[in-house]
Amino acid sequence: MANTLIEDLKWRGLLYQQTDAEGMEKLLNEEKVSLYVGVDPTADSMHIGHIVPLLTLRRFQQAGHRPILLVGGATGMIGDPSGRSTERNLLTAKQIDNNVAGIKKQLERIFDFSGDQNGAQLVNNYDWVGKLSAIEFLRDYGKLININYMLNKDTISSRLETGLSFTEFAYTLIQGIDFNHLYDHYDVRIQVGGSDQWGNITTGLEVIRKTHDEETRAFGITIPLVTKSDGTKFGKTAGGAVWLDAEKTSPYEFYQFWLNTADADVVKYLKIFTFLSHEEIETLAQKVETEPHLREAQKTLAAEMTKLIHGEAGLEQALRITAALFSGDLKSLSVDEMKVAFSGVPSIELPKEAKNIVDLLVEAKISSSKRQAREDVTNGAISVNGEKVKDLDYIIDTKDRMEDAFAIIRRGKKKYHMVKFN
């Protein structure tokens, strides 16, 4: 019998590889199971490239299964060679602890950690891998996997020419130890990962098979790499990665990232990233075809994702800044929101002194000449902190310096500049 959750994952384009599709479907039809995703704490925040396996795991939780979230305090110290051409920089124990704390907060936004039967549970593999001596590692696990098996892994074979240390070579086996440990102590039956984790997942299944006498029922599934229709990398902007930490990527910037999704990608992203029903997504898909100028699908995607990661307050702030910038009414924004909204606009530093508006426009390179600056002012094309200035004798001074540090000048409808005063 087809499993409704598996059918939903297929519809959303979330199934790439499975170790035993029929066996896993049978298991999910018969039992509520525990399954896990691993995240290595290589930074103190995840970015949106990390979240597809996590959101997939949340779909399992919504279907009554129990998610185990493994933060790799041990594997994070070693570095996963998957998808890399060079070795990672090794982190200190203190850096790892700091990163684990940051990631834990983000996981608590995505999953329900309540004490119910299928409440999510956070584990750290340092708690068991950290206790293994070198002798125990080699004797108890090193003998289970032969070198030929390891060399057949794409993540390892692809690095043989550029160089691969024994540290990274051993990574896949340590991840195999994790799956085995969770199988024994948390009754974990399924590991979920990105497509680059296939080799690590199958090593885990091999370790489980070789350390248990009885017939084991463990499975692995991977999720396709998310791509953009134009061939460019998903999850990157001109400013770099799109982080889940509001300090690194503000809720407004996060909202704007999703809002700027191309029509060719938006329906795919609604399926992959949101928890909207098939009917809701199909309705939005129809609107992309019939009313693309309204960008209803993009607005829904941006709202759903911002609310999930930053909560209602984060979404409200993002919508408030978006509306203020669209209307030009900056007075509705707080000083902090102004900083967020204009963090990416052209800026210039000028001395902290009273200055005529025409002179400031030229010095800040907002207008090309004094003649142009006078024209801009008299035509009503200049606003200071959301207030239109039409007086050629207007003086920019303390009253215009927010926090006595900066002013936002708008020329025309959309050209914003930040003038910083020092």
C-alpha positions in Angstrom: 0.0 0.0 0.0 1.3 3.4 -1.0 2.4 5.6 2.0 0.7 9.1 1.9 3.9 10.8 3.3 6.1 9.2 0.6 3.6 10.1 -2.1 3.7 13.7 -0.8 7.5 13.8 -0.8 7.5 12.5 -4.4 5.0 15.2 -5.4 7.2 17.9 -3.9 10.3 16.6 -5.6 12.0 15.7 -2.3 13.0 12.1 -3.0 16.3 11.4 -4.8 17.8 8.1 -3.6 16.4 5.4 -1.3 18.2 2.3 -0.1 15.1 0.1 -0.1 12.0 2.0 -1.2 9.6 -0.9 -0.7 10.9 -1.9 2.7 10.9 1.7 4.0 7.3 2.3 2.7 6.2 -0.9 4.5 7.9 0.2 7.7 6.3 3.6 7.6 2.8 2.0 7.0 3.3 -0.3 10.0 5.1 1.8 12.6 5.8 5.3 14.0 9.6 5.5 13.6 12.5 7.6 14.7 14.7 9.1 12.0 17.5 11.6 11.9 19.4 14.3 10.1 22.9 15.4 11.0 24.2 19.0 11.0 27.9 19.7 11.5 28.4 23.0 13.5 30.9 24.5 11.1 29.4 28.0 11.8 27.3 29.5 14.5 24.3 29.6 12.1 22.8 27.5 9.4 22.1 29.0 6.0 19.2 28.1 3.7 21.2 25.5 1.9 21.0 23.4 5.1 17.3 23.4 5.6 15.8 21.1 2.9 16.6 17.9 4.8 15.5 19.5 8.1 12.2 20.6 6.6 11.7 17.1 5.1 12.3 15.7 8.6 9.6 18.1 9.9 7.2 16.6 7.4 7.9 13.2 9.0 7.2 14.7 12.4 3.9 16.1 11.2 3.0 12.6 10.1 3.6 11.3 13.6 7.2 10.1 13.4 10.0 11.3 15.8 12.9 13.4 14.6 16.3 13.0 16.1 18.5 16.0 15.3 22.2 15.2 15.5 24.6 18.2 15.9 28.1 17.0 15.0 30.2 18.1 17.9 32.7 15.4 17.0 32.4 15.3 13.2 32.5 19.1 13.1 36.0 18.8 14.5 37.0 16.6 11.6 35.3 18.0 8.5 33.1 16.3 5.9 34.9 15.9 2.5 31.5 15.8 0.7 31.2 18.4 -2.0 34.6 19.9 -1.3 37.8 20.1 -3.2 39.9 21.2 -0.2 40.1 20.3 3.4 38.2 22.4 6.0 39.9 24.4 8.6 39.7 22.6 11.9 37.7 24.3 14.7 38.5 24.4 18.4 36.3 22.8 21.0 35.2 26.3 22.1 34.2 27.3 18.6 32.3 24.1 18.2 30.4 24.6 21.5 29.5 28.2 20.4 28.3 27.0 17.0 26.2 24.2 18.5 24.4 26.7 20.8 23.6 28.9 17.8 22.3 26.0 15.7 20.2 24.6 18.5 18.2 27.9 18.7 17.4 27.6 15.0 16.3 24.0 15.2 13.9 24.9 18.0 12.1 27.3 15.5 11.7 24.5 12.9 10.7 21.5 15.2 8.4 20.8 18.0 10.5 19.7 21.0 7.6 19.1 23.3 7.7 15.9 25.4 5.1 14.1 23.3 5.9 10.7 21.8 7.1 12.3 18.6 8.7 15.3 20.1 12.0 16.2 18.5 15.2 15.3 20.4 18.6 17.0 20.0 21.8 14.9 20.4 25.5 15.6 20.0 27.7 12.9 18.6 30.6 14.2 20.7 28.8 12.4 23.6 29.7 9.0 22.2 32.5 9.5 19.6 34.4 11.7 22.0 34.7 8.7 24.4 36.3 6.4 21.8 40.0 5.9 22.1 42.1 5.4 18.9 42.5 1.7 19.7 38.7 1.2 20.2 38.0 3.1 17.0 40.3 1.0 14.9 39.5 -2.3 16.6 35.7 -2.0 16.9 34.9 -0.1 13.7 38.0 0.2 11.5 38.0 -3.5 10.8 34.3 -3.4 9.6 34.9 -1.4 6.4 37.6 -2.3 3.9 39.6 0.2 1.9 38.1 -0.7 -1.4 34.7 0.0 -0.1 35.8 3.5 1.0 37.6 4.2 -2.2 34.4 3.6 -4.2 32.7 6.5 -2.4 32.5 9.5 -4.7 33.3 11.9 -1.9 36.6 10.1 -1.4 37.6 9.1 -4.9 37.0 12.6 -6.2 39.6 13.9 -3.7 42.4 11.4 -4.3 44.2 13.6 -6.9 43.9 16.9 -5.0 44.7 15.3 -1.7 42.7 13.8 1.2 44.0 13.5 4.8 43.3 10.4 6.8 41.2 12.6 9.1 38.7 13.3 6.3 39.1 9.8 4.9 37.8 8.5 8.3 34.8 10.9 8.3 32.4 8.6 6.6 33.2 5.8 9.1 32.6 8.1 12.0 29.2 9.1 10.5 28.5 5.4 10.2 29.2 5.0 13.9 26.6 7.7 14.5 23.9 5.9 12.6 24.8 2.7 14.4 24.7 4.4 17.8 21.3 6.0 17.1 19.9 2.7 15.8 20.9 1.0 19.1 20.0 3.8 21.6 17.2 5.8 20.0 15.7 3.1 17.7 16.5 5.3 14.7 15.5 3.5 11.5 16.0 6.1 8.8 18.7 8.7 8.0 17.7 11.6 5.8 20.3 13.8 4.1 21.2 15.9 1.1 22.3 14.1 -2.1 26.0 14.6 -1.1 25.4 12.5 1.9 24.6 9.2 0.1 28.0 7.7 0.7 27.9 8.5 4.4 24.4 7.2 4.8 25.2 3.8 3.1 28.4 3.5 5.2 26.1 3.8 8.3 23.9 1.0 7.0 27.0 -1.1 6.4 28.2 -0.6 10.0 24.7 -1.5 11.3 24.6 -4.6 9.2 28.0 -5.8 10.4 27.5 -5.1 14.1 24.1 -6.8 14.5 23.4 -10.5 14.3 19.7 -10.1 13.7 18.2 -8.9 10.5 18.3 -5.1 10.6 15.6 -2.8 9.2 17.4 0.5 8.6 17.1 2.8 5.6 18.5 5.9 4.0 17.0 8.6 1.8 18.5 11.6 0.1 17.0 14.8 -1.2 17.9 16.3 -4.6 20.2 19.4 -4.7 18.0 22.5 -5.1 18.9 24.4 -8.3 17.6 27.5 -10.0 16.2 27.4 -13.5 18.8 29.7 -14.8 21.6 27.4 -13.7 23.0 29.7 -11.0 23.5 28.4 -7.4 20.5 28.4 -5.1 20.8 30.2 -1.8 23.5 32.7 -2.7 23.1 36.4 -3.2 25.6 39.1 -4.2 26.2 39.5 -0.4 26.9 35.8 0.1 25.0 33.1 1.9 21.4 33.6 3.2 21.7 32.8 6.9 19.0 31.8 9.4 20.6 34.1 12.0 18.8 37.5 12.0 22.2 39.2 12.9 23.8 37.8 9.7 20.7 38.1 7.4 18.0 40.3 8.7 14.3 39.2 8.4 13.8 41.9 5.8 16.7 40.6 3.7 15.5 37.1 4.2 12.0 38.0 3.1 13.4 39.9 0.0 15.5 36.8 -1.0 12.3 34.7 -1.3 10.3 37.5 -2.8 12.8 37.9 -5.6 12.3 34.2 -6.7 11.8 33.9 -10.5 8.4 32.8 -11.8 10.2 29.7 -13.3 11.3 28.6 -9.8 8.6 29.8 -7.4 6.2 26.8 -7.6 9.1 24.3 -7.2 10.2 26.3 -4.1 6.7 26.4 -2.6 6.6 22.6 -2.9 10.1 22.1 -1.4 10.2 24.7 1.4 6.6 25.4 2.5 4.0 23.3 4.3 1.1 24.5 2.2 -1.3 21.9 0.9 -1.3 20.6 -2.7 -4.4 22.6 -3.4 -3.0 25.8 -2.1 0.2 25.4 -4.1 -1.8 24.5 -7.3 -3.9 27.6 -6.9 -0.8 29.8 -6.6 0.7 28.0 -9.6 -2.3 29.0 -11.6 -1.8 32.6 -10.5 1.8 32.5 -11.8 0.4 31.6 -15.2 -2.6 34.0 -15.2 -1.5 37.0 -13.0 2.3 36.9 -12.8 2.5 40.7 -12.2 0.8 40.3 -8.8 3.6 38.0 -7.6 1.1 36.3 -5.3 3.2 33.0 -5.2 6.4 34.9 -4.4 4.7 36.9 -1.6 3.3 33.7 -0.1 6.6 31.9 -0.3 8.4 34.9 1.3 5.8 35.2 4.1 5.8 31.4 4.9 9.6 31.1 5.0 10.1 34.3 7.1 7.4 33.4 9.6 8.9 29.9 9.9 12.5 31.1 10.6 12.0 34.5 12.2 8.5 34.2 13.7 5.5 36.5 13.4 7.5 39.5 14.7 10.2 39.0 12.1 7.7 38.7 9.3 5.9 41.9 10.5 9.2 43.8 10.5 10.0 42.6 7.0 6.6 43.6 5.7 6.8 47.0 7.4 10.1 47.8 5.9 9.0 46.5 2.5 5.9 48.7 2.6 7.8 51.8 3.8 10.3 51.5 1.0 7.6 50.9 -1.6 5.7 54.0 -0.5 8.7 56.1 0.4 7.2 56.7 3.8 10.2 56.1 6.0 8.7 57.9 9.0 7.0 54.6 10.0 10.3 52.9 10.6 12.4 52.9 13.7 16.1 53.9 13.5 17.1 50.2 13.8 14.8 49.3 11.0 16.2 52.1 8.9 19.7 50.6 9.4 18.4 47.2 8.3 16.5 48.6 5.3 19.5 50.6 3.9 22.4 48.4 4.8 23.0 47.6 1.2 22.5 51.0 -0.4 25.4 53.3 -1.6 26.9 55.2 1.3 29.4 57.9 1.8 31.0 59.4 4.9 31.0 63.2 5.4 32.2 65.4 8.3 29.6 66.1 11.0 28.8 69.7 10.3 25.8 71.7 9.2 25.5 71.7 5.4 23.3 73.2 2.7 21.2 70.5 0.9 22.6 71.4 -2.5 26.2 71.2 -1.3 25.5 67.9 0.4 23.9 66.3 -2.7 27.0 67.2 -4.7 29.5 66.1 -2.0 27.7 62.8 -1.5 27.7 62.3 -5.3 23.9 62.0 -5.2 23.5 64.7 -7.8 26.1 65.2 -10.5 26.5 69.0 -10.2 25.2 72.0 -8.3 22.9 72.8 -11.2 21.5 69.2 -11.1 21.2 69.4 -7.4 19.2 72.6 -7.5 16.9 71.1 -10.1 16.4 67.9 -8.1 15.4 69.9 -5.0 13.0 72.4 -6.8 11.4 69.5 -8.7 10.6 67.7 -5.4 12.9 64.7 -6.2 14.8 64.9 -2.9 13.7 63.4 0.4 15.6 63.4 3.7 14.6 60.6 6.1 11.3 60.3 4.3 10.5 64.0 4.3 10.5 65.9 0.9 12.8 68.9 0.8 12.0 71.6 -1.8 13.8 74.5 -0.1 17.2 75.3 -1.8 18.3 77.0 1.5 17.5 73.9 3.6 20.3 73.0 6.1 21.2 69.4 7.0 22.2 69.5 10.6 21.6 67.7 14.0 17.8 67.4 13.4 18.4 65.3 10.3 21.1 63.0 11.7 19.6 59.8 13.1 21.4 58.7 16.2 23.6 61.7 15.3 25.3 59.3 12.8 23.4 59.0 9.5 20.7 60.3 7.2 18.8 58.6 4.4 18.6 60.6 1.2 16.3 59.6 -1.6 16.6 60.9 -5.1 13.6 60.2 -7.4 11.4 57.2 -6.6 13.9 54.5 -5.8 17.4 55.7 -5.5 18.4 55.7 -1.8 21.7 56.8 -0.3 23.0 56.6 3.2 25.1 59.6 4.3 27.2 58.7 7.4 28.5 61.5 9.5 31.8 61.3 11.4 
